[in-house]
Amino acid sequence: VRAGLPVVVHAFGFGGNKNTPSGWGSYYIEDMVGHSQSMQGQLVSLVMEGVFERLPGLKLVLIEAGFGWVPPLCWRLDRTWEKLRAETPHVKRPPSAYIREQVWFTTQPMEEPEPRQHALDAADWIGWDRLLFASDYPHWDFDDPFTSAPRMTEAQKAAFYRGNARAVFGR
């Protein structure tokens, strides 16, 4: 935090922990689809343990877990926190406030729902200033910036492809 650098989390892989909530998956697809679940667990822990409250200057970047899961997680966290606030008195604000102010998300793997408007709705809710383009090139499942990204305004494109990364990582 003192150095002004973000913490970047890649919360999955083969580090010794089981890669799914039900244990070691038999197939690679279980690991791939479970990336967002791993990231959700990490994020919920950081928020509810009060890390963002104690470190208001902390910048966190969550990479390679997509972003479509963020709004529903925030809605659930806020609703549950309201009911169980006594359990976490050190969390002074709704969990989504910390997430929206101190967390950035990379887009890989790019969410491609039908209709595509759902991806735009999620990006709007999170805030376009909190999304960083990531391709994961040269991996087989990389996101092509010309075909995978949703339609954006020129200002959104400038922020998404360049400006947001400069803002969080510095020049």
N, C-alpha and C positions, 0 to 999 in steps of 0.2 A: 504494500500500500504506500509506504514512504517513497518508493522509487517511482510511483505513478504508473507502474506496469500492471496489466491485467493478469489474472490467473486464468489459464486456459485448461479446460477439463475435457478429456477424451475418456469417458467413463465406461469403458467396455474393452474387451479384448481377452487376451490369454494371460492375465496376471496372477492366476491361481485361484481366483474366486469363481464360483459357479456362474455361468453366463445367462441363466434364466432363473426366475423366481422358483421354478420347480426342479432345479438342478441342472446338471450338464445336459445340454441339448444333444440330440443324436444327429442333427443336420445343421448345416451352416445357416440355413434360412432362419432357424430359431435364434441364432446369435444376431443376425442382421436385423430382424424385426424387433428384437429385444433391446436394441440400442436406446430407444427412447425411454423404455421402462427403467433401464439403468440410470439414465440421466435424470429422470423424474425422482428416483430415490435419492440421488445425490443432492438435487436442488431442494427437495422438501427438507432434508436433514440440515442443510446450511441455513435455510430460513428459520426453521423451528428451533434450532439450537442457538439462534440469536447472533449468528456470525455477521449478518448484514447490519444489525442494530449496533453491534460492538465496533464494526469497521465500516462506517458510512462512506469511506472513500474507496472501498473495495470494488474493483471492476472484474466481473466474471464473464468469461466467454465459454459457452458450451458448444462443442464442435461435433459434427457428424451424427447428429441425432434428429435432424429435421426441426420443424417448429410448429407443426399443426397440432401437437399435443399441448402446447403451452396455454392457450385460453381455457380449455376445459379443466386443466389442472389448477389454474389460478382460481377459477370459479369455485371448484370444490374446496380448495384450501381456505379461501375467504369464508365460505359458508361454514365450514367445520371450525375454523378458528373463532368465529363469532360465538359458537356454542360452547367451545372448550377453552376460552381465553384464560380461565383461572389456572389451567395446566401449564401455560406458557406466558407468565406475566412479563417476561423479558422481551417478548415480541410486542412492541408498542403500536404497530400499525398493521393494517391488513397485509397478509403475505404477498398479495399481488403488487402492492406498492413497492416493496423491496425488489421484486423481480423486474418490474417495469423500469425502475430507476438504476439498477446496478447490474443487470444481466443482459448480455448480448447472445444471439443465437446464430450459428451458421446454418445455411439452408440445405446443406447436403445431408441426407438424400432429399432432394426437392420433392415436396408434396405435390402430387398431381391428381387431385380428386376430380370427380365429375359431379357437378360442373366445376370448372376451374375457379369460379368466383369464390368458392370456399377457401382456397389458398389465399386469395386476396383479402378475404374477410379476416382470416387469422393474422395475416401480416398487418392489416389495419389495426386490429385490436392490440397486438404486441407493440406496434409502432415501427414504421419503416426505418427509423433511426437506430433500431436495435437489431436489425438483420444484416448479416454479413454474407456475401456470396462465397460459396465454397464449391469446388468442383469435384474434389477427391481424385483428380486425374493423377496418375495414369491407371488407376484401378478400373476393373471391368465395369463397375457400376457408376462411373463418373457422370456428373451432370454437365451437359453441354450448355454453356451460357447463352447460346443462340436459340436453343430449342426447348430448354427445360424451364426457364424462368417465366413467371406469369407476365402478362402485359402490365407495363408500368409507364408512368409519365416520365418525361426527361429528367425532372428533378429527382424522382424516385430512383431512376437508373443511376444517376450520378452518385447518389448516396449509397445505394445498394452495392455497386461494383467498386467504389473507391472511397467515398467520403466517410462512411461509417467505420471502415477499417482504420483510416487515418485518425479518426476521432478517438477510437478506443486504444489503438496501439501507438499513436504518435507518429510523427513523420520520420 
